[in-house]
Amino acid sequence: MRLLKFVGGVFLVLVAFLLFLAYFIKDHAETQQKIYIKAAPQTVFRLVSDLHYWKDWSPFMEGDNDLNSVFTGPERGLKSKHVWKGKNGRSGSQEIVACNPYESIRIKLDMGGSGQAFDEWTFKDTTDGVIVGWKLVMTDLSYPFHRYFGYFIEGTMKPLQERGLQKIKELAEGASPAIRIEEITKEAVNAVAILDSAMMPDVEHKLADDFSMLEKLMAYGRTAAAGTAFAVFYNWDADKPIKFRVAYPVAEEVREHGLMHLYRWEAGKMLKAVHSGPAEGLVNVHVEMDNYMQDFGMKLRGAGVYEVYLKQETAVKDSSVIMTEVYYPIE
């Protein structure tokens, strides 16, 4: 009986001591890990800003094959949110509350009433790669026990962050090389053109036929080209005709005749990318253009996007030297 009283007394003293000690522990804590990744900033950025990708690299989602996930908001970036619940009772949420494309991301985490937590990501561009920083910041930790968790956060979270960053490195360095996009201001271009349409499988051949027709009409009217051939695409749908123009720049006044009409490529801000290689690789350029616009919240100005054919595929034997400039007018 005395022993039980003694043990009980010791226990109460220990509890009182822990409660007393917790009073002096800070109600906030943080831990940060960094890694160098030999990839473009946008490649790494999208693995984090698209919450759908977290299941591929996050150590906090390992082993939860039965996870019930609900995604709301944009597909990625600011205000996108992921709420999850597993059969084991584990649940939580994350929401992107700040997003500076290719530079930083801030994500609010659900702490279940024990305090606030944020994941803060940074992406520092270098000559041939990016330095990625992952910081976990916890504030308003509840007294007393969650303050102890904050006190030991470094030892608890460091191996998990390191494992997650290493997985991101593997995914980013194994991905296709990023396509360089620049924002430019382009002057207006006066041109002669033919407007046409075709179903997707026939577009390539139809383009070639229309360019041939346009060149014949220009020769008939003694109209000289003042630049490289280009095409304007107004849609890209698999189930309906694709509308497009083929065109050549001109520097003189031209009379319209037959299918040939005057066209003006309006001046203004553009996104520009350069593709070297076969025409089928242009699909990746357009996908990257769309991703870039989504990352920065940009909108297309006007109805069409442009391809400028610096070297025609039929004019060279080595497809690696075929070059095409892609332009997206932006607001």
Steps between C-alpha positions, in 0.01 A plus 500: 500500500780737590673402178191591298477833676868560432466412131190716475680789660796465266261491205326819609834672552612389154179626339529829683862531389408431134219754516735751658773434242253527207416851614853610400502321163426725203159473339657504155760287323642445154728271307643537151685272259646580157608307194658577163309367200636503147177605330312814402319690778161454333542121496558486874249775573214308338572185702421708810238746371286220358372324812404196291872420466563479876399135508803430276761645737363608839612279791185601686283316247698177485307182572158665477371317193145530631523877542178682412610826338293799395660777292335839466591831339739535202687195373817647646630820651329761717181388683532136396413275795532132592293342778563135586379230734630147541331188637750507784334820622784727390373814328617847408508771239736732320428818307732720294460849643788674319662414168777686317567294184839329486614682817291417808188324633327519840262224606272508803471168684215374717633443853172375646467784753847456645642809326584633157752354259633610162722339239720769344677409176769695316650434156829679431603484135869430432705460184401139435250413770296620796548503877177389665423590861221338703424669832233389748385783726275430800340781704256530793589153625253401768616460859647272617552192285515649151773733622708190571433383146628834375808466717591167336390600149851505351575140583150387406456681172852515357513142365150534354581827324826359368321193363235715331757733343704206373190355334423837337858508373460157340171597333622840375834378369326208327249725324537634147713817477296816546430725203630856536231766472560874486268800503561741212337790318458436130435748220204464265536287186308557177444183303307319232316190614260217427236404756408132522402215734552126534448215741803434720645200307494703177641830629864437406421410139246780469756752623748385236236524225393849611858629516555365148181671381596827669844497338340450158258788557788723614700408191199570277457844658876562506489538876831451681521354849666731755559233760452141606177306461276474803167347602230616741297239689163592649408173672637149553213257548503132416128481428443804277677682215811696592494851359831651386670748269818458300682823425808677365612847616502769230655845491299651214138571423335187369173443318287213622405238243359149514539344843783740589404782732678762710573421864660699782681343794438762767787636710516450875622281785575138414628183655769349279657154485731341243471135401778310323407166351210323326157660486343244735709644783306827476221344709728517804572867431131588496440302819783689669360831377162415652667399828701822511186709448321306772791543744502878455125547458538633145230522234527466126454824304300442187391168358812344350847366581788509255764269358782655294685246287863606487601186313245287318513129578513412130801727448746315725601139546597527866183555704705622797565831321134571424407812697157638579418807708176486698326820610206550736357856511420589862298775666 
